[in-house]
Amino acid sequence: MVSYKNECYIAKNNPGVWETPNGTSWFWDEVDCPDGTSEPGEEPDPGVDPIPEPEPEPEPEPESEPTPDPGALCADFNVYPDWTQTDWEGKPSYADAGDIMVHENIAHKAKSWTQEVPGSSSDWEHHLNCDGTAPGEAALLSLPNPSDPVNLSLHRWPSDFVAASPSSDAPKMVTVETINSEDLSDYDLLTESFEELITAATKAKQKTVIISTDVLDNITADKGASLGSIEVKRALTQALINTGQQIDSSEINALTDNAQGWAQAQNLVLSTLAPKAVFGWSLSIGDFAFDTHSGRQSVWDAASKATADLLSSFELYKGESEADFIAFSKSSDSDALTSGQWHNALEYVKQVTDHAKAPAMLSNIPTDQAAGYFMGNTAGESNLRKAAHSNIFAILFDTNTMDLEAKIDRYDNAKVPLYYVGQPMDEVPLTSIESLNKDLEDAETVMDNEVFLYETPDLKWIPSTIYNWADFLTGLNSMHNVGVAGDTFWLIDENADDATNTLYAKVAIAAFLSQSMQETIRFNACDENNWSHTDYGAPATYTMTASCGQLGQKYADYGVNPVSGKDHAYSCPRDNKMEQTALTHAEWYGAPAPLFVAPDAVLEEQGLLIDGKVGRWSHSDGWCGTPPTGIDSSKQAYERDECEVYVGQKAGKFIWDGHPGEAEASVEGCGWWGRGVIQTTGRQNFGTLNHFVGRSHVDPDLIGKKVDGLTVEAPPESPLYADLDLCSNPGLICSSEENKEIKWIAGLFFWVNSVQAYDDEGGQYADWDYYDELKKYVDGGLVGNEFVDDVSGIVNRGCPDSTCPVSGDVHAIEDRRANFKLVLESLGLNPQ
């Protein structure tokens, strides 16, 4: 064994003197250095000068135009509920016209006498964002509504969720019990604590390190102001001298002698002296979890906001010394959490980690309190998928029990994947025909600028801002080369020559795009638009319950067996706690707001329900003088100010009147509206997509069994989008920025399963076969409309015909034909 640069290696394959030890060399294997022993060549040089005392920080040069302190922007305004005006008894109870009040870090000006919560009604107008962000945009410290999940990939941890007991074979970990808040003022204890941290860091190697302390929990409310001055720089400098280690003095001098500087010092030590380790801070799940919460905003206000603010202010998850994860713990001395209370706790974890953009583990979780909730008594009862949706990559229980070990063994047979581990699609050619691949790549300009067009309110056609050719080719590559459970988007016949296969591929692509252009691209929509027009004898309005289903449909009931009442085996679970707003919407004058879903309790808390019912959108009310160019996306549609519901809004407003004429008018659990290029709609369709493409939710005990005549298939071992849980958040189809092709994948998946696989065995269309019909169209010289009419019929009416027996004529058949011809021509073909 030899030591080199604080690392230990064992020689193999007879290295020469010129072979420098490193972990990737053919001549060396990296190993853990023996604990408690001096390592050759690593003793400090006695001639090295001691680390100098920290230099005083120079006074910063004043900026020519200093940026105002965000806190100072609103320092002179009353903060709700500290009203500006008092009633006859002298109690603050209202605001007058012109009064400015702050609510949720935004200053609002009253237009008239009001007792409404600032910003909640037309009584108020926006004044400024207290954090200095632009008006109409989300404040820096606001409830995160991320476009993508946090990346759960962590060095040395597997790509599957880890559920472990103390005896499990989990990645190597070490917990550093650092100083507690009551001892921070003691210089000697502080120095000793730094020494212990430095020693642990030098031994950490590639382990996972948890910083355990009560400091962050105790200073969340005041961000450490009550602790006052802390001798961070002097104590850290002395600890480095005492241990013979070095950190650049300029980095030490950059620290501050307070709670923030102390916390950043922990990051500095670990990131400098243990560069190959991963580390995170420990936080406790607090008493807020035992309280009743209506929804996401309630949890944010009660707990997440303060924690997120602390981590952000201290910059523990930013910069070169950022921590890698957050370890959330729960004391066994506190009461056990119920299922509903664990929901609150996981919502807290998700919100904090979304804000910090860091993954989480649950560490030292009481086995007797939580094993049943997370591991379940059966595989189907497990809540590990819910934990993964909350940005958690591992849960570590505090004690061993035979029951826990049995549950972990069972889980090992059907693990929850966290991310895709296959070959990236951009490294795989689309097909084996180079000329075809080049034709498709070269079509980008014409497809983006002449084919993928949408119609504006003033009847002009311009390029889509949502759909583009590059994303389509990425999605096509995935579905053609990887596919789902062996089913792929068909492009190539192995028995045909390259020239013929080029025609087959282009026709298959054109057939798919002919439907996509009609269903969504022409509207520049990813989410379903609200077109549920009703008329109560007044100007036309649009029902809020359109999110539940339009034309009398109930999207949440898609796939329910009408006889047994049971869900389809792949259906997403019903979710009455779902809260989200569609990203896209119509753009005409007064167009309805984006669709949204919210629990009744959330809307009741805000005083919006009338007899338990919602309301409608009136397109003729609420004229907007200046259409907004930005909106606060952290708020749901119903929470946004009037005329700031969506970008470009010219008129229209929500009318909360109990939805006259509607027997059922709740939007609870109504998150299953259409999304993607060929609108994926309903719990069954989202569930099928999630099971085969995303992070499957299907009970592992059902795999291989028959449910209502369907044999339940196993999900892929490495799903294409294992980080996307489309049952917990179906909106990811439209919101994902990292996987923009997922909106295409949703449509391609539908095509593979519903068009390519169309089978009317024993029925009127029993002889119809997608592959035979496509080849017949190509072999016949690309003549006629029969093929495109057939696929249009399947997509739009459920049968391969221009008119289906029950559902009737295909909608906009001429447009679908024109789309098909345009794509073929744009790909260099000459359809007749």
Disulfide bonds with the S-S distance in Angstrom:
Cys8-Cys33 1.81
Cys74-Cys130 1.95
Cys526-Cys734 2.10
Cys548-Cys670 2.04
Cys572-Cys727 1.98
Cys624-Cys643 2.07
Cys799-Cys804 1.97
